[in-house]
């Protein structure tokens, strides 16, 4: 062991009490010896129990029907969320204006993230009212088991099958070992061949079969050839899903004005696009330390920080780009549906 590794060891050990998940970056989390003795499996089980404990204290944030849908499926779908006039006003506010954005190119897809800042919310009340509304906020917080401020973006996915290799997001995977919430409020219709969000119902729970599979993955994840898998976002094959006993995946080809909130600890993927497609929505994400014994006490809910996560993310991402350390560079002010800047002569 190197001297530097000895100095890092206390930090690696401390990460066991957080949401750290990298089997390659943390030799304790990735240790085959420790995982053979159940380290990863026990972290996953404890995280689930803590999430259940916190979520029971957040039941007031959602309708009973939505709570039952989440418990059963791992996701909640709401159609016709806004009255038609209100929805059209919100869509125009998003689509007709240019905002500073970032773009991530993976395989044959570009994902544009446009941070929804406090200035955007103040200048476009339709946007601010939606992202701060009870339905959007309540479902994200309940599913994530965290009464905290989510990060929000306009989220545009451009896919062209012939432009590159397969988008890695189209392979079924789990984002991490614990409950975490993502939301998409679709501003355009999503067709069956247009890269719809796809989810394996019930896969958010640590069934005996899922727990055994997690245990088996933990033994070799540190050396897995798929970098996402090695970093703790486990990939799963169609054959393995059948062996795990889960029902068939649900493809969310839905009309505009539909909200989907999912626990992306469950297995999910972006549907494969058979043609050039564009998917636009308002996106929210919420993930906190899975071992916290409380649901609240979120520092980003404090005055001065509330609603600023997207701005802070944008500032950090811009700094990383200047240092050459990000694959999600800023692309300037663009409308959410403008063609990808990164496809204008740039290689992935």
N, C-alpha and C positions, 0 to 999 in steps of 0.2 A: 504493500500500500504506500502511495506517495505521501509526502509530508502534507501537501495541500489537501489531499483526501482526508487526512486525519483532522485537519482544521475544519473541513466542511461537514464532517460526520454529525456534529450536534445539530447543524441546520437541516441535514437530511432527516435526522430523527424527529426533529420538531415538525417537519412537514407531514408526518403521519397523522397529526391532529388537525390537519387542514384538508382542503379539497385537492391537494397535489395528487397527480395521477400518473406521472411519467415513469414508466418502467425502465426507460433508457437513460433518463436524466438523473434519476435518484436510485443509487445502487441498493438502498434499503427497500424501497418500494418494489424494485425489480428483482430482489434477491430470490433465486429459485429455492434456496434452502429455507428461508423464512416463509415463502409462499407455500412451500410443501407442508409447512406446519400451520397453514391457514391464515397468514397475515392478510392477504388481499380479501379473501372471502369474509373474514371477520370485520374488516373495515366496511365492506359493502353491506353486511347485515346490520351493523351498528348504525350506519348512515341511514338505512331504511327505517329502522326503529325510531331514530331521532326525528326524521322527517314526519313520520306518522304522528309523533307526539306533538310536534309544532303545528301540524296541519289541523289537528283537532281544535286547536286554539284560534284558528283562522276561519272556522266554518261560517262565521257571520259575514264573510266577504263575498260569498257566492250563494246562488240558489241551490236548494236541495237537489233538484234535478241535475244540475251541473256537477255537484259533488258526487252524485251517484254515477254519472257518466265517467268522470275521472277515475273513480275507484274501480270501475269495471274495465275500462278501455285504456286509460292512461292519457286520454285527450278529451277535449270538449270542443264541439263544433256548434256554432250559432250562425244561422242564415238570417238574411234580412235584418241586419243589426240596426241600421239607421233608417228612418223614413226616407223615401226616395229623394225628396228635395234636399234634405240635409246631406245625404250621401253624395249627390251630384255636386253640391257646393264643396264638400271636402275633396272630392276627386279633382275638381278643377283647381283648387288651391294647391294641390300636390303636383299635378301634371303640367300646369301652365307656367310654373315658375322655376327659375334656375337657382340651385343651391350648391355650396361647396360639397364635393363628394370624394369618395375613395373607391378604388376598384381592385378586386382580387380575381386573378386569372388562374383557373384550375381546369386542366384538361380542355374540353371543348366548350367551357362555360366561363362567363365573366359575371361576377356578382358585384353590383354597385351598392355601397353603403353610403347613405346621405344622413349624417347626424342630425337629429331633430333637436335643435337648440332652443333655449328660452326665447331668443330673438325670433325664431321662426314661429313659435307658439304665440308670441305676443303680436306678431304681424299678421298671422293667419289664425284667428280664433277658432275656426272650424277644426284645425289640426290640434291646437292646444286643448280644446274641449274633449276631443276624442281620446288622446293619449293620457289625459289626466282623469278620464271618466271612470266610473265605478266598475263597469263591465270589464274593460281592458285591464285596469289595475288590479281589480279583485281576483280575476282568474289567474293572472300571472303570479300574484303573490300566493294564492292558495296552492296552485300546482307546484310552485317552487318551495312551498312551506316556509316562506320568508316574508315578513311584513316589511318590505324594503323597496327602495326606489329602483325600478328597472331601467335599463338602458334602451333607448328607442332610436330607430332609423327609418328612413324610407329604404326599401329593399327591392332592388331590381335584379332579376336573373335573366341574362341573355345566354341562350344556348344555340349552337350551330353544330349539328352532328359531324359535319365534314371538316371542321376547323382544327381539330386536334384529337388526342386520345380521350378515352372515356373520363367524364367528370367523376372524381372520386366521391362526390356527394351522392352519386346514384347507386352506391354500394350500401347495403343495409349495415347500420352501425349504431352504437350507443355512444353518446357524447362523452360520458364519464361514468364513474361507478356509483353515483348518487343522484337523487332527484334534482332536476334542473328544468326550468320552464322556458319555452320559446313560444312566441305568438306571431301569427300572420293575419292581418286584416286585408283581404284581397280587394284591390281596387279595380281589377279587370277580371273577366271570366277566366278560369283555368280549365283548359281542355284536358281530356284523358291522355293526349299525346303531347301535352305542353309542359312536361316536367312537374306534375302535381306532387305535393307533399304526400308521402306514403308512410303509413304507420302500422306496426304489428300490434293489434289489440292485446292488452294484458301483459305485454312484455316489460312494463314498468315495474313489475313485481318480482321479487327474488323467490321464484318458485324453487323447489328442490332441484329441478332439472337445470334451471338458469344458474343457480348457485354452483352446481357441480361444473357447469360449463365455464363459469367465471374462474373457478379454482383451476381448471385445466389450462385456461388461457394464461393465467398468472405465472405458470411454471416456465413458460418460454417467451413471454411477451417482450422481455428485454432485448431479445435477439431477432424479433420478428422482422421479416423483410419489408412489410408494409409500415412505413414510418408513423402513420396515424395510429395504427394498432400498438406499436411500440411506445407511443406517447400516451397511451391509456384510453384512446377512443377505439374500442374493440370493433373490428369488422366481423361480420357473420355471414355465412353462405346460405343460400336458399335451402340446401340440404340440411344444414345444422338447424335452421329455424323449424323445419318439419320434425326433426328429432327432438327438439325442445318442447314440442307439443302445443305450440301457439297456433291460433287460427290464422287464416289467410290474411295477408296485409290488406289494409283499406287504402285505396287511392282517392285522394281528396280533389277530384275534378269537380269544382264547385263554381257557382256563379259569383260575380262581383257582389260585394257587400256581405261577405261571409267571413267570420272570425274563427280561427282555429288556434287553440292553445294546447300545447302538448308537453308532456314530461319526456324530454329527449334523453333521459337515461334509458328509456325504452328504445327498441330497435326501430329505426326509421331510415328513410332515404328520399332523395329527390327522384321522381320518376324520370325514366329515360325519354328524352325528346327525339322523336323520329323526324322532326323538321325544325327549321329555324323558329324559335319561340322566344317570347318575352313574358316574364311574370313579375307583376308589380304589387307591392303591398306595404303596409305599415308594419314594421317588425319590432318586437320587444323581446328582451332576453333578461333573465334574472337567475343568478347563481351565487350562492353564498357558502360559507364554510358549513359543510354538512353535519358537523358535530356540535354546533352551537346549541346550548340548552334553552335558548329563547328565540322567539320569532322576530322580535323587533330590535330596537337599539341600533338602527342602521345609520352610520355616519353620513351617508349621502342623503338622508332625510333632514339633516340639520339646515337651518337658515344659511343661505349663501352657497350651499352645495346641492340642495334639492333641485332636480331637473337639469343638472349640469354634467351628468355622466357622459353624455355623448360629446359635449364640448371637451371634456378632459381626455376622453379617448382620442378625439381628433387631434388634440395638441400633442399627445404622446406619440401617436402614429406619425404625425408630421416630423417630429424630432427623430424618430427611428428611421424614417425615409432619408432624412439628410445624412444620417450615419450609415446608410446603406444596409439597414437591418430589417426591412419590412417587405413583404410581398403584397402589401395593400396600399400602394402609394396614392397620395392625393392627385386628383385630376382636374382641379379647378371647379368653377361653378358651371353646372350642367343641369338640364331638366332631367327628371328621373327616367324618362323614356328616350332621351337622346341616345344614339348609337354609342357603343363602348369606345371610350378614348383609347384604351389599351389595345384595341384591334386596328388602330390606324398606323400600321406599318411596324408595330413593335412585336418582338418575339416573346412567347411565354417563358 
